[in-house]
Amino acid sequence: MNAPVHRPVLVRETMEALAPSAGAMLLDGTVGLGGHAGAWLRATAAAGGLGRVVGLDRDPAAVRIAAERLEGEFPGRATVRHASYEDAAGVCREIGAEPDAALLDLGASSMQLDDAARGFSFQAPGPLDMRMDSASGGETAADVVNRRSEADLERIFADYGEEPAAARVARALVADRQKAPFRDTLRLAESVSRAVGGRKGRLHPATRVFQALRIEVNDELGRVRRGLPAVASVLRDGGRLAVLTFHRLEDREAKRFLEDGERRGALSLLPDALPAPSEVASNPRSRSARLRAALVTARHRLPEVA
């Protein structure tokens, strides 16, 4: 099987925000397939000294691929662990790492979205799973749509998908699941599409519902709230934190944390960045990306990690 094609987003802008220096260490809390980590290692070498990366990811498949890629190109310079970025402080203590910078690239990766067997996408038939780490147990998307109450489904679709027809969709899914439980992505997408009245623009009618289910299944916003202070806490004063977001809800959490850090006198905000038109043209999935970053000025003033 060919290795997945990986196109990291806003690489140049992210490296500018993180300012890699000779011999510096990056904590990549969402290492994915290693695109940004590789860019960091090349940049530190170009600065005059071989840097290092500690990479974390909840997805075991991503961990395997990133470890192989980074070790193949940068032998001995990357440590990749199967862990959530919420556990950054514990992992760094365990391996004796003292990062100079940290990166979070939030949301689902192209590898996850394009693998029909993961159930993230309505573009191809697949099981309704959507878990980033299926080995960890927990509810699947099928569990959510088949077991949750109509009121709970409406809340999920409204809060996490910002779906205007959340009530209508929830009502339709409850009626359809009584005929047969939802098991595959295409049947769910078709049911949602009927409920909202079909496509009315370039956005597929099931897009918001699938986003909402993914966020619910993986507790994505909760992880962002818990993970941002955990990651920032491992950085020294003068260290840099960069966060890549891909939808309004996670971007709101990142903005809130960084601005709160600035009010506390713990962080100094760096300029935001959006993808250039040329990047969007060559990689349409970068369209919704936004980079937020900050300099740690007084780590002791950061909120305590829960």
Beta strands, then each sheet from edge to edge (+ up, - down):
strand 1: 25-28
strand 2: 52-57
strand 3: 78-82
strand 4: 101-105
strand 5: 240-245
strand 6: 267-273
strand 7: 290-296
sheet 1: 3+ 2+ 1+ 4+ 5+ 7- 6+
end
